Amino acid sequence: MLIHPWDAAHDAGEWRDWLARHDFGQLAVNGLPGEPPWVQPVHFRYDPEPGPHGTVLAHLARPNPLWRALEENPAVVLSVVDDYAFIPGPWSAPEGTPPEHGTPTSFYAAVQLVCTAHVVDDPAEKAELLNRQVAHFQPEGGTAPVTPGESPFGRLLPGLRGLRLDVTGVRAKFKYANQKPEPVQHRIAEALTHRNAPGDPQAHTHQLRRRPPH
């Protein structure tokens, strides 16, 4: 992923805050020799501790075909992309040029976590992982805890495998044209507000908050 200086995260706090509110991504696993990579959509819980970049918790069904490749090579990437919007060319045309000379582009936020994967099969550890995930996605409660050997979910544990991803590196990008002259940025912001398509409010918010201070 190309990251220009003006698109880079301002600091670790920016991408951590964004990731705390975006918890569905795609796990990329290297394929076995002669196979293409595996890409698995997955809900996950990101914890900023331990380690310098934090830890990701997830789980997948035991019959999932990617396990053999994952155990062969535990180096993976978890990719999360959201808050995206298409920007028509006329919106970003330089001042003093015809609107049709503007370049169409995309706005988006993306965080890629480079990780080392550890498979969790111990029933007690797996139950703890699942309970922590549920607590993240369902803090209001309402679902019985997972306890090995006990109903209602103990019998389902053997059909799942847990994943702990130790994050070893982070690539974070917030592409919202903050390198453009202020009048062009203002034009794009107004157009996003007027169009108000899915993703436009979030893109507008990122564009405004990332403007350089005067």
DAQUI-V917614 format. One record per pair of residues at least 4 apart in sequence whose C-alpha atoms are under 8 Angstrom apart, sorted by the first residue. I is the first residue (numbers start at 0). GAP is how many residues later the second one is. Records with the same first field share a line. If there is no record, write none. Layout:
I->GAP  GAP
This chain:
0->170
2->4  5  169  170
3->4
5->172  173
6->166  167  168  169  170  171
7->164  165  166
8->5  6  163  164  165
9->4
10->4
11->4
12->4
13->4
14->4  96  157
15->4  32
16->4
17->4
18->4  27  92
19->26
21->58  60
22->20  21  22  23  57
23->17  18  19  20  56
24->16  17  18  19  53  54  55  56
25->13  14  15  16  52  53  54
26->11  12  13  14  15  49  50  51  52
27->9  10  11  12  48  49  50  51
28->8  9  10  37  40  41  44  45  46  47  48
29->6  7  8  39  40  43  45  46
30->4  5  6  7  38
31->4  5  37  40
37->28
41->16
42->15
43->12  13  14  15  89
44->11  12  13  88  91
45->8  9  10  11
46->7  8  9  10
47->5  6  7
48->4  5  6
49->4  5
50->4  115  116
51->115  116
52->114  115  116  117
53->112  113
54->109  110  111  112
55->107  108  109  110  111
56->72  76  105  106  107  108
57->71  72  75  104  105  106
58->71  101  102  103  104
59->4  100  101  102  103
60->98  99  100
61->5  96  97  98  99
62->96
65->4
66->4
67->4
68->4
69->4  5  47
70->48
73->42  43  44
74->39  40  41  42
75->38  39  40  41
76->35  36  37  38
77->34  35  36  37
78->31  32  33  34
79->30  31  32
80->27  28  29  30
81->26  27  28
82->24  25  26  116  117  119  120
83->22  23  24  25  115  116  118  119
84->21  22  23  113  114  115  118
85->18  19  20  21
86->4  5  17  18  19  20  101
87->4  14  15  16  17
88->4  10  11  12  13  14  15  16
89->9  10  11  12  13  14
90->8  11  93  96  97  100
91->10  11  12  92  93  95  96
92->4  5  6  7  8  9  10  91
93->8  90
94->88  89
96->4
97->4
105->69
106->67  68  69  70  96
107->65  66  67  68  95
108->63  64  65  66
109->62  63  64
110->59  60  61  62
111->58  59  60
112->54  55  56  57  58
113->53  54  55  56  57
114->50  51  52  53  54
115->49  50  51  52
116->46  47  48  49
117->45  46  47  48
118->42  43  44  45
119->5  6  41  42  43  44
120->4  5  40  41
121->4
122->4  25  34  35
123->4  23  24
124->4
125->4  31  35  36
126->4  19  20  21  30
127->4  18
128->4  33
129->4  16  32
130->4  14  15
131->4
132->4
133->4  5
134->4  6
137->4
143->8
144->8
145->4  6  7  8
146->4  6  7
147->5  6  7  9
148->5  6
149->4  5
150->4
152->4
155->4
156->4
173->32
175->27  30  31  34
176->8  30
177->7  29  32  33  34
179->4  5
180->4
181->4
182->4
183->4
184->4
185->4
186->4
187->4
188->4  15  18  19
189->4
190->4
191->4  5  8  9  11  12
192->7  8  11
194->5
195->4  5
196->4
198->4
199->4
200->4
201->4
202->4
203->4
204->4
205->4
206->4
